[in-house]
Amino acid sequence: MRIDGEIIRRMVANSSDFAVLLTPDLHVGSIYPGAETLAAEEIDALRGRLFVETLTHESEPKFEAMLQGCLDGEEPRWRQLNHHSESDISFPVSYAAARLEDGRILLLGRDKREISLLQQRLVQAQMTIEQDYERIRQVESRYRVLFETGTDALVILAADTGKIVDINSAAARLMDRPASDLLNRSLASKVHPNSTSALTDTLDAIRGKGGQKSVMLTLKPDNRDIWMDALLFRSVSDTLILCRLRPQVMAEEGGHPFADSLMDLYRRSGDAIVFTDKEGRILRSNAAFQTMANIAMADWAQNESLGTFLARPGVDLEVMTSNAERSGRLSVYATALRGEYGAQVPVEIATTYLPDQTPPGFAFVIRDVSRLEASRQSGSALTTEAVEHVIELVGSTPLKELVRSTTDVIEKLCIETAIRLTDNNRAAAAEMLGLSRQSLYVKLRRFGIIDTDKND
């Protein structure tokens, strides 16, 4: 059957975008474009060329299969082939082949570039969705870790209904119920009837004006008092209320939680405040301690022994902690605080044992007494009785003997003070005084102290 150009044009108009007529040796002979088809330069690039040379590498086997089916007389099937272009970007075309009587091959083509672009956009949209989904999962994971591992008891309420949307383990323990039993339940149903109106008024005020509000509530059934700090926020299209629950600690008449007042005192105090474990390693210290010790950052002191900052590292800390652990507290202990660069500041330290701290440890309140040091040294170095004794010797005793007698008085007072501060621990007293243990025993016998004090 012979087919002229007009018939081919009609076929193209009714069934495809364009047609390619291949010679028996598979070169492109004629091209019949439709009304809306590929750009002219892309069509002209096919003319006179071996058709298989215009295809991308992966399309060559498809063309061979299509050609073999045509030669075997099979029914035409549409196959997508990709052509090279001058811009090195392939463009897809769907072809159906038919063999003519004179040996030529008629290829009907449909432009698939629009579909290809839509497919690429679909793939890009899918990749964007996957990336967004991955980012959301990461945010969800971080949120869940922070929500569950924090020490604060947190509850998230739906602003319009007051029902619990999410709750962490700390809040569930505070309410003494499993978290799964509290979800989608009204928070008002978990508080004592006496607190219902206070809760309702607080939530209404937050819904109307936003911001943050605090209210004291009583939980049921054990009638425990708690503080609830509520904050309004938006999450996409939802309006939620974040509630932080804290066990009630009675405050002063101002009505603020006592724990907050203590924390404010810790931060703003002019006295250095240090918390340690039982071994004396620093757990927390306030800004006043950092200033007194010439430390630029609190992290530099953390996990360091407090003894390294004291004048007698091996003695002072041991004396304070042992006395505080035995009696619960040590009111005043005089020593010096050494700064990072070696400067020493005279201080008085009050020590308190904290057995209920986790882990158990000590709290130290350190006060700078450098302004009082001069007067304190002159007023406390000698007792009144010792001074009067020395004065009585003036005129009747040579100066050399007076100096020796005064030295003996001071030495005895220092030894007695060291023995008292160390609770009769002779080894610690010797280290505090900078003496060997043997020298201390000699002096104890010399001043008659060893007879009145109990042995180690």
LINRA-V342468 format. One record per residue. N is the residue number from 0. RES is the residue in three letters. SS is DSSP state (2 for helix, 1 for strand, 0 for the rest). D_FIRST is the distance of its C-alpha to the first C-alpha in whole Angstrom. Layout:
n & res & ss & d_first
N & RES & SS & D_FIRST
N & RES & SS & D_FIRST
//
This chain:
n & res & ss & d_first
0 & MET & 0 & 0
1 & ARG & 0 & 4
2 & ILE & 0 & 6
3 & ASP & 0 & 10
4 & GLY & 2 & 13
5 & GLU & 2 & 14
6 & ILE & 2 & 12
7 & ILE & 2 & 13
8 & ARG & 2 & 16
9 & ARG & 2 & 16
10 & MET & 2 & 15
11 & VAL & 2 & 18
12 & ALA & 2 & 20
13 & ASN & 2 & 20
14 & SER & 2 & 19
15 & SER & 0 & 21
16 & ASP & 0 & 23
17 & PHE & 1 & 21
18 & ALA & 1 & 17
19 & VAL & 1 & 17
20 & LEU & 1 & 15
21 & LEU & 1 & 16
22 & THR & 0 & 16
23 & PRO & 0 & 15
24 & ASP & 0 & 19
25 & LEU & 0 & 19
26 & HIS & 1 & 21
27 & VAL & 1 & 20
28 & GLY & 1 & 18
29 & SER & 1 & 18
30 & ILE & 1 & 19
31 & TYR & 1 & 19
32 & PRO & 1 & 22
33 & GLY & 0 & 23
34 & ALA & 0 & 26
35 & GLU & 0 & 28
36 & THR & 0 & 27
37 & LEU & 0 & 29
38 & ALA & 0 & 31
39 & ALA & 2 & 30
40 & GLU & 2 & 32
41 & GLU & 2 & 30
42 & ILE & 2 & 27
43 & ASP & 2 & 27
44 & ALA & 0 & 29
45 & LEU & 0 & 25
46 & ARG & 0 & 24
47 & GLY & 0 & 24
48 & ARG & 0 & 25
49 & LEU & 1 & 24
50 & PHE & 2 & 23
51 & VAL & 2 & 25
52 & GLU & 2 & 28
53 & THR & 2 & 28
54 & LEU & 1 & 29
55 & THR & 0 & 32
56 & HIS & 2 & 33
57 & GLU & 2 & 33
58 & SER & 2 & 29
59 & GLU & 2 & 28
60 & PRO & 2 & 29
61 & LYS & 2 & 27
62 & PHE & 2 & 24
63 & GLU & 2 & 24
64 & ALA & 2 & 24
65 & MET & 2 & 21
66 & LEU & 2 & 19
67 & GLN & 2 & 20
68 & GLY & 2 & 19
69 & CYS & 2 & 15
70 & LEU & 2 & 15
71 & ASP & 0 & 17
72 & GLY & 0 & 15
73 & GLU & 0 & 17
74 & GLU & 0 & 17
75 & PRO & 0 & 17
76 & ARG & 0 & 20
77 & TRP & 0 & 22
78 & ARG & 1 & 24
79 & GLN & 1 & 27
80 & LEU & 1 & 27
81 & ASN & 1 & 30
82 & HIS & 1 & 30
83 & HIS & 0 & 32
84 & SER & 0 & 34
85 & GLU & 0 & 36
86 & SER & 0 & 39
87 & ASP & 0 & 39
88 & ILE & 0 & 38
89 & SER & 0 & 34
90 & PHE & 1 & 32
91 & PRO & 1 & 30
92 & VAL & 1 & 26
93 & SER & 1 & 25
94 & TYR & 1 & 21
95 & ALA & 1 & 18
96 & ALA & 1 & 15
97 & ALA & 1 & 12
98 & ARG & 1 & 10
99 & LEU & 0 & 7
100 & GLU & 0 & 6
101 & ASP & 0 & 8
102 & GLY & 0 & 11
103 & ARG & 0 & 11
104 & ILE & 1 & 12
105 & LEU & 1 & 12
106 & LEU & 1 & 16
107 & LEU & 1 & 17
108 & GLY & 1 & 21
109 & ARG & 1 & 24
110 & ASP & 1 & 27
111 & LYS & 0 & 30
112 & ARG & 2 & 33
113 & GLU & 2 & 35
114 & ILE & 2 & 34
115 & SER & 2 & 36
116 & LEU & 2 & 38
117 & LEU & 2 & 39
118 & GLN & 2 & 39
119 & GLN & 2 & 42
120 & ARG & 2 & 44
121 & LEU & 2 & 44
122 & VAL & 2 & 45
123 & GLN & 2 & 48
124 & ALA & 2 & 49
125 & GLN & 2 & 49
126 & MET & 2 & 51
127 & THR & 2 & 53
128 & ILE & 2 & 54
129 & GLU & 2 & 55
130 & GLN & 2 & 57
131 & ASP & 2 & 59
132 & TYR & 2 & 59
133 & GLU & 2 & 61
134 & ARG & 2 & 63
135 & ILE & 2 & 64
136 & ARG & 2 & 65
137 & GLN & 2 & 67
138 & VAL & 2 & 69
139 & GLU & 2 & 69
140 & SER & 2 & 71
141 & ARG & 2 & 73
142 & TYR & 2 & 74
143 & ARG & 2 & 75
144 & VAL & 2 & 77
145 & LEU & 2 & 79
146 & PHE & 2 & 79
147 & GLU & 2 & 81
148 & THR & 2 & 82
149 & GLY & 0 & 85
150 & THR & 0 & 88
151 & ASP & 0 & 88
152 & ALA & 1 & 87
153 & LEU & 1 & 84
154 & VAL & 1 & 83
155 & ILE & 1 & 80
156 & LEU & 1 & 80
157 & ALA & 1 & 78
158 & ALA & 0 & 80
159 & ASP & 0 & 79
160 & THR & 0 & 80
161 & GLY & 0 & 82
162 & LYS & 1 & 81
163 & ILE & 1 & 80
164 & VAL & 1 & 77
165 & ASP & 1 & 78
166 & ILE & 1 & 81
167 & ASN & 0 & 82
168 & SER & 2 & 84
169 & ALA & 2 & 87
170 & ALA & 2 & 87
171 & ALA & 2 & 86
172 & ARG & 2 & 89
173 & LEU & 2 & 91
174 & MET & 2 & 91
175 & ASP & 0 & 91
176 & ARG & 0 & 88
177 & PRO & 0 & 84
178 & ALA & 2 & 82
179 & SER & 2 & 79
180 & ASP & 2 & 82
181 & LEU & 2 & 83
182 & LEU & 0 & 79
183 & ASN & 0 & 78
184 & ARG & 0 & 82
185 & SER & 1 & 84
186 & LEU & 2 & 86
187 & ALA & 2 & 89
188 & SER & 2 & 89
189 & LYS & 2 & 90
190 & VAL & 1 & 93
191 & HIS & 0 & 97
192 & PRO & 2 & 97
193 & ASN & 2 & 100
194 & SER & 2 & 97
195 & THR & 2 & 94
196 & SER & 2 & 95
197 & ALA & 2 & 95
198 & LEU & 2 & 92
199 & THR & 2 & 91
200 & ASP & 2 & 92
201 & THR & 2 & 91
202 & LEU & 2 & 87
203 & ASP & 2 & 88
204 & ALA & 2 & 89
205 & ILE & 2 & 86
206 & ARG & 2 & 84
207 & GLY & 2 & 85
208 & LYS & 2 & 86
209 & GLY & 0 & 85
210 & GLY & 0 & 86
211 & GLN & 1 & 88
212 & LYS & 1 & 91
213 & SER & 1 & 93
214 & VAL & 1 & 95
215 & MET & 1 & 97
216 & LEU & 1 & 96
217 & THR & 1 & 98
218 & LEU & 1 & 95
219 & LYS & 0 & 96
220 & PRO & 0 & 97
221 & ASP & 0 & 99
222 & ASN & 0 & 100
223 & ARG & 0 & 99
224 & ASP & 1 & 99
225 & ILE & 1 & 96
226 & TRP & 1 & 95
227 & MET & 1 & 92
228 & ASP & 1 & 90
229 & ALA & 1 & 87
230 & LEU & 1 & 85
231 & LEU & 1 & 82
232 & PHE & 1 & 78
233 & ARG & 1 & 75
234 & SER & 1 & 72
235 & VAL & 0 & 69
236 & SER & 0 & 69
237 & ASP & 1 & 72
238 & THR & 1 & 76
239 & LEU & 1 & 78
240 & ILE & 1 & 81
241 & LEU & 1 & 82
242 & CYS & 1 & 86
243 & ARG & 1 & 88
244 & LEU & 1 & 90
245 & ARG & 1 & 94
246 & PRO & 1 & 97
247 & GLN & 0 & 99
248 & VAL & 0 & 102
249 & MET & 0 & 105
250 & ALA & 0 & 105
251 & GLU & 0 & 108
252 & GLU & 0 & 109
253 & GLY & 0 & 106
254 & GLY & 0 & 104
255 & HIS & 0 & 101
256 & PRO & 0 & 101
257 & PHE & 2 & 103
258 & ALA & 2 & 101
259 & ASP & 2 & 99
260 & SER & 2 & 103
261 & LEU & 2 & 103
262 & MET & 2 & 100
263 & ASP & 2 & 101
264 & LEU & 2 & 104
265 & TYR & 2 & 103
266 & ARG & 2 & 101
267 & ARG & 2 & 103
268 & SER & 0 & 107
269 & GLY & 0 & 109
270 & ASP & 0 & 110
271 & ALA & 1 & 107
272 & ILE & 1 & 106
273 & VAL & 1 & 105
274 & PHE & 1 & 103
275 & THR & 1 & 103
276 & ASP & 1 & 103
277 & LYS & 0 & 106
278 & GLU & 0 & 105
279 & GLY & 0 & 106
280 & ARG & 1 & 102
281 & ILE & 1 & 101
282 & LEU & 1 & 98
283 & ARG & 1 & 99
284 & SER & 1 & 101
285 & ASN & 0 & 101
286 & ALA & 2 & 101
287 & ALA & 2 & 105
288 & PHE & 2 & 105
289 & GLN & 2 & 102
290 & THR & 2 & 104
291 & MET & 2 & 108
292 & ALA & 0 & 106
293 & ASN & 0 & 104
294 & ILE & 0 & 101
295 & ALA & 0 & 98
296 & MET & 0 & 95
297 & ALA & 2 & 96
298 & ASP & 2 & 94
299 & TRP & 2 & 96
300 & ALA & 0 & 99
301 & GLN & 0 & 97
302 & ASN & 0 & 98
303 & GLU & 0 & 101
304 & SER & 1 & 104
305 & LEU & 2 & 106
306 & GLY & 2 & 109
307 & THR & 2 & 107
308 & PHE & 2 & 108
309 & LEU & 1 & 112
310 & ALA & 0 & 115
311 & ARG & 0 & 116
312 & PRO & 0 & 112
313 & GLY & 0 & 114
314 & VAL & 0 & 116
315 & ASP & 2 & 116
316 & LEU & 2 & 112
317 & GLU & 2 & 114
318 & VAL & 2 & 117
319 & MET & 2 & 115
320 & THR & 2 & 113
321 & SER & 2 & 115
322 & ASN & 2 & 118
323 & ALA & 2 & 115
324 & GLU & 2 & 114
325 & ARG & 2 & 117
326 & SER & 2 & 118
327 & GLY & 0 & 115
328 & ARG & 1 & 116
329 & LEU & 1 & 118
330 & SER & 1 & 119
331 & VAL & 1 & 120
332 & TYR & 1 & 119
333 & ALA & 1 & 120
334 & THR & 1 & 118
335 & ALA & 1 & 116
336 & LEU & 1 & 112
337 & ARG & 1 & 111
338 & GLY & 0 & 108
339 & GLU & 0 & 105
340 & TYR & 0 & 107
341 & GLY & 0 & 110
342 & ALA & 0 & 112
343 & GLN & 1 & 114
344 & VAL & 1 & 115
345 & PRO & 1 & 118
346 & VAL & 1 & 116
347 & GLU & 1 & 117
348 & ILE & 1 & 115
349 & ALA & 1 & 115
350 & THR & 1 & 113
351 & THR & 1 & 112
352 & TYR & 1 & 110
353 & LEU & 1 & 107
354 & PRO & 0 & 107
355 & ASP & 0 & 104
356 & GLN & 0 & 102
357 & THR & 0 & 99
358 & PRO & 0 & 100
359 & PRO & 0 & 103
360 & GLY & 1 & 105
361 & PHE & 1 & 107
362 & ALA & 1 & 107
363 & PHE & 1 & 109
364 & VAL & 1 & 111
365 & ILE & 1 & 112
366 & ARG & 1 & 114
367 & ASP & 1 & 115
368 & VAL & 0 & 119
369 & SER & 2 & 119
370 & ARG & 2 & 121
371 & LEU & 2 & 124
372 & GLU & 2 & 124
373 & ALA & 2 & 127
374 & SER & 2 & 129
375 & ARG & 2 & 128
376 & GLN & 2 & 129
377 & SER & 2 & 132
378 & GLY & 2 & 133
379 & SER & 2 & 132
380 & ALA & 0 & 132
381 & LEU & 0 & 136
382 & THR & 0 & 138
383 & THR & 2 & 141
384 & GLU & 2 & 143
385 & ALA & 2 & 142
386 & VAL & 2 & 142
387 & GLU & 2 & 146
388 & HIS & 2 & 147
389 & VAL & 2 & 146
390 & ILE & 2 & 148
391 & GLU & 2 & 151
392 & LEU & 2 & 151
393 & VAL & 1 & 151
394 & GLY & 0 & 154
395 & SER & 0 & 155
396 & THR & 1 & 153
397 & PRO & 0 & 151
398 & LEU & 2 & 148
399 & LYS & 2 & 147
400 & GLU & 2 & 147
401 & LEU & 2 & 146
402 & VAL & 2 & 143
403 & ARG & 2 & 143
404 & SER & 2 & 144
405 & THR & 2 & 141
406 & THR & 2 & 138
407 & ASP & 2 & 139
408 & VAL & 2 & 139
409 & ILE & 2 & 135
410 & GLU & 2 & 134
411 & LYS & 2 & 136
412 & LEU & 2 & 134
413 & CYS & 2 & 131
414 & ILE & 2 & 131
415 & GLU & 2 & 132
416 & THR & 2 & 129
417 & ALA & 2 & 126
418 & ILE & 2 & 128
419 & ARG & 2 & 127
420 & LEU & 2 & 124
421 & THR & 0 & 123
422 & ASP & 0 & 125
423 & ASN & 0 & 127
424 & ASN & 0 & 124
425 & ARG & 2 & 126
426 & ALA & 2 & 123
427 & ALA & 2 & 121
428 & ALA & 2 & 124
429 & ALA & 2 & 125
430 & GLU & 2 & 121
431 & MET & 2 & 122
432 & LEU & 2 & 125
433 & GLY & 0 & 124
434 & LEU & 0 & 126
435 & SER & 0 & 126
436 & ARG & 2 & 127
437 & GLN & 2 & 130
438 & SER & 2 & 131
439 & LEU & 2 & 131
440 & TYR & 2 & 133
441 & VAL & 2 & 136
442 & LYS & 2 & 136
443 & LEU & 2 & 135
444 & ARG & 2 & 139
445 & ARG & 2 & 140
446 & PHE & 0 & 140
447 & GLY & 0 & 141
448 & ILE & 2 & 137
449 & ILE & 2 & 136
450 & ASP & 2 & 139
451 & THR & 2 & 138
452 & ASP & 0 & 134
453 & LYS & 0 & 133
454 & ASN & 0 & 131
455 & ASP & 0 & 128
//
